[in-house]
Amino acid sequence: MTRTVRKAVVTGAASGIGRALTVRLAADGYAVHLADIASTDDTAVETGGTSHLLDVTDPEQFDRVASAVGPVGLVCLNAGIIGDSLGPPWEVPPDEWTRLLNVNLLGVVNGLRAFVPLLIQSGRPSGILITASLAGLLTFPGGGAYAATKHALVAVAEQTALALSGTDISVTLLCPALVRTAMSSEGADPADVAGLAVDAVNAGRFLVVPDEWARAVGVRTERLLAGAVPVLPASE
């Protein structure tokens, strides 16, 4: 009998957390489809995955990727950007607001629109991993448009989890602090963040946050979803 290999899709797979998710999932036996506006060919070769060029702000491109991938066990909606302006919101140029909203928020909504109906139709156990940020759970001085888009994304993730409650589709929300990626030279190792995120998906848990903030944000989310709260190591 031929064993069915589970498929996973990772957006923002060219670098950072997305690349780390790809490596971890491939090691776990997934056939990973790497989707990014930048080339993912090198990582695809390394992990035995499949590359897809994807602009997450384009719903039609997402539909094409979903159609090409077919039945999937895990969708990681990870792509995100930080922007150049990290001061008060009124100092962020209008075009930067639009760009961050389109990528960080609507890029995830486009992914949900493309994949959730397919996950429901398949009738198989599956998962959705959404990468937000600690900045989406707690408000810090400044943050530009980035913080607001991540706050909105947390709401979308919670809505999605509630809407899919009682189905075979789990939702996990990843809210790391600083991570060593193209966005920051300091923070946690992306491989550690990806590992804990995948562990949370496997356990059917909703929220992944840094350990030093777990108590502050966990009560709010546990009341909503009654979910266990795995933790990330503190950022350096």
N, C-alpha and C positions, 0 to 999 in steps of 0.2 A: 504494500500500500504506500502511495506517495504522500509524504507529509506536507501539509499546507504551510507555507511560510507566511507569517503575518507581515503585512506592509505597514510602514509608517511614513508620514509626510512631515517634513520639517521646513518651515519657512525661516528666512534669515539664516540659512545653513552655511553661508560662506565663511563665517567667522564667529568668534565669541561663544555665547551659550548655544547658538544654533549648531555650530560645528561640533561642540562638545556633546550635544544631544545626539547628533548623527553617529559619532564614534561609539557612544554608550549603547545606543539602540542596535547598531550593527553587531556589537559584541554580544548583545542579548539575543541575537538571531533574527532580527527584523531585516527585511528587505527595505532599505530606506530610500525614499525619494526626496532629494535635496532641491529645495526651491529658493531662489534668490534672484534679485536683480543683477547681482554680480555672479561671475562664474564660480561654479562649485565642482568643476571637473576634477581637480586634483583630489579633493576629499572623496568624491564619488569613486574614483579609482582606488583610493586607499581603503575604502569601506565596502567596496562591491555594490555601491548604490547607483542610483540613476539621477542625472541632473535635469533640472527644468529651469529655464529662465522665467522668472515671475516678477511682475510689478504688482505688489499686493493691493495697490490702489485701483487696479483695473479688474472689475468683477468678471469680465469675459475671459481674461487670462486665468483667473482662478477656476472658472468653470472648465476650461480646457485641461488644466492640470488634473482636476478631479476626475474628468472623463478618461484621461490617459492612465491614471493610477488604478482606477477600479476599486473593488472592495478593500477597505483599509482598516487596520486595527487601532491605529493611534494617529491623531492629527495634532501636531505641535505648531500652534500659531504663535510664533516667536519673534517675527520680524519687528523691528522698532528702531527709531532714531531719537536723538536727544535735542538737536537744534543748537544754534549758536548763542541764543539769548537766554540767560539763566537768571535774570533779574525779575523785577515786578512784572506782572502780566501786561500792563499798559506800555511797557517798553519793548515788547516783542512785536516786530513788524507783522502786518497783516498776512503777507505771503508765507511767513514762517508759521503762524498759527494754522493756516490752511494746510501746509505741508505736513505738520505734525499730526493734526487731526486726521488727515487722509491716510497716513501710514500707521500710526499707533492705535487709532480707534477704528476707523472704517476699514483698514486693512484686515483687522481681525473679524469684523462683521462680514466682510466679503468672504473670508474663509469659512465662517460658520454657515453662511448662506449656501456656499458651494458644497460643503461636506456633510452637514447635519442631516439633510434629507436622505443622503445616501447611507449614512450610518443607521438611521432609523429603518430604512427599507431593507437593509441587509439582515436585520434581526439578530446579529451576532454581538457578543460583548465587545465593547470598544471604548476608547478613551479620547478625551480632548484635553490637551495641555495648553494653557494660555499664559504667556509670559507678560506680566505687568511689572510692578516695581514696588518697593517699600514706599516710594514717593506717591503711590496711588492709594495707600492706606493711611498715611500720616502726612500732615502738612508741615513743611519746613519753610523758612524764609526764602524768598526767591523761587527758583524752579522754572521760571519762564512758562512756556506753554506745555513743556514736558509733563510737569506734575499734574496739570489739569487733564491732559489726555489719559494719563495713567489712572487717575481717579475715575474717569468715565469708563475706562476699560474694566476696572474692578466691578463696577455696577453691571456691565455687560456680562462678565463672567458669572456673577451671582445670579443674574436673571437666567442665564443659560443653564446653570446647575439646577435651579428651581424648576425650570420648564422641563428638564429631562429627568427629574426625580421620578423614580419608579420604572425607568427604562433600564436597558442594559448598557447605557452610555454614561460613563463617569466623566466628571469635569474636575480638573486640577488647576489651581491658580498659583503660579509661581511669582513671588514678590521679593526678589533679592534686594539687598542693599548694594553697595559698590561691588562690582565684579571687574576683574582685569580683562577688559575687552577694548575695542576701538574707541569706546566711549570714556574709558577711564584707565589710567595706568596703575591704579591702586585697587585693592579689594580682594574678594575671594577668588579662588581658582575656578574658572568656568567648568572644569571637569567635576569638581566637587558639587557645584550648583546643579549641573545636569544630572549627576548621580542621585542626589537627593530628590530631584524632581521626578525622575523615572521611578524611584522607589515609592514615592507618594502616589503616582499613577497606578502602580501595581497593587498598592494597598487600598485603592479607591478613596484616597483622602483628598480633601478640597484645597486646603491652604498650605503653602510652603513659605515661611518667613524666617529672617535671621533670628537666632535664638534669643538675643538680648531684647528683641521686640515682640516675642511670641505672646507674652502675657498681655501686653498693651493692646495688640490687635486681635488676639485669639478669642477673647470673650465676645466681641462683636460678631465675628463670623460663626462661632459655635452656636450662638443663639439663632442665627439665621439657618444654618445647615446642619447643626448638631454633628459636626465633623471633627475628627482628630486633627491635631496640628503638628506635623513634622517640622523640624527646625533646620536652618542652615547654620554653618559655622559663622562666628562673628567675622566681619570684614577686618582686614589688617589696617 
